[in-house]
Amino acid sequence: MTVEQLDFLLDDKANTIGALLYHLAATDAFYHEHTFKGVKWDSWDEAVKKKFGIAMELGDEGRKTIKGRNIDFYLDHLKETRESTLAEFKKRDDTG
């Protein structure tokens, strides 16, 4: 996909494809923090908030700031968060 396609907004309340991809990575990152590290919801480390906060919230701020990036930016974040979560799953089983 092109940057223009990733940044396309259907209307002033929509989210772009890029923002939704980033949101998926953010959801995975916050899930990881809460579930595997035991971080209380909304008590995130500043580095996690800085990297994923806007992508988690989206809205007007997301529409203003999540744009101009190529597909690799979003896919790299998705790969990073998914690999981290899958690594944690491998440490666990269904018995406990």
N, C-alpha and C positions, 0 to 999 in steps of 0.2 A: 504494500500500500504506500501511496505517496504521503508526504507531510500534509498536503492539502486535503486528502481524503481522511486522514487521521484527525484533522482539525475541523472538519465540516460540522457545522451546527445547523440542525433543522430549524430551530427557532431559539428565542432568547431564554428559554427554560430547559432546553435540551442539554445533554452531555455529548461530547465528541466520542468517537470510537477510541481515540488515544486516552481520553480521561477515564473511560470505562475499563480499558486494559490496565491502566495505572491503579485504578480503584480495586481491581481484583488482586493485584500484587499487594496493595495496602491492607486489604482484608486479610490476606494470608499472613502478612507480617504482624498485624495486631493480634490475630488468632494465636500465632506462635508465641508472642510475648505473654499473652494471658494464660494460655493452656499449658505451655511447656515450661515457662519461666515463673509462672505464678504471679505475674504483675497484675495488680488490681486494675480493672478497666478504668481508663482515663488517667492512669498514673504512669504514663509511658516515659521512658527515657527520652531526654531532649533530642538525641540523635535520631531516634525512631520517629518522633513527632516531626522533626524538621524534614526528614526524608519522605514520610508518607502521610502526614497530617492533612494537607490540602487534598490529596488524592482520596483520602478516606471520606472527607466531608463533601467534596465537590461543590455544588452550588455556584453562586456568583464568583467567588474567589477562584474556584477551579476553572471556570470558563475564562477568567482573565489570565491565569498563569499556566495552565496545562495546555500548552500549544507550542508549535514550532519544533517538535522533536520527531526524529525518524522512528520507524518501526523497531529498530534494534534497541532503542532506549526502553521501550515498553517490554519487549520480549526479554531483554536482559534482567529487568526487575522481576518479571514473572518467573524466569528460570531461577534466579537467586532465591526468591522467597519459597518457591516450591521445593527446591532441593533442600533447603533448610528444614522445612516441615517434614518432608519425606525421611530425612536423616533421623529426625526425632521419632517418627513412627516406627522406624526400624529398631529402635531401642526398647520398644514396648510390645506387649502382646495383649490378647483379649482376656487374660485371666485376672488382671489386677486393675 
